[in-house]
Amino acid sequence: MAMSRSSSWKEHRLANRLECGGTEYSVDLVARKATGVEGWKMTLIYLPREGGGEIKIELPNAASTADVRRAVRELEGAEARLRELCQGSGG
């Protein structure tokens, strides 16, 4: 489900329930225009469903909105890849 705060902020839910390291997370991709960044700064945010700290993973910047959409398509429902990224962050 895509959510939007403004034209300079895009948020997309990639997974409602993803188990990683014994914790269950919901996972969002957040893309935002940032000062000093061409295009979009992209971050994966793993929100624990039952307390604990969130995990943020910086992704490579996207040059265009189309690149943001491509990243969403590649990661949406790709539980093995999302779990791999989570575990690689120490989560």
Protein Blocks (a to p, Z undefined) as FASTA:
>chain_A
ZZdfblkbccddfbfbdceehiacdddddddddehiahjadddddddfegpjdddddddd
dfbfklmmmmmmmmgoplmlmmmmmmmnoZZ
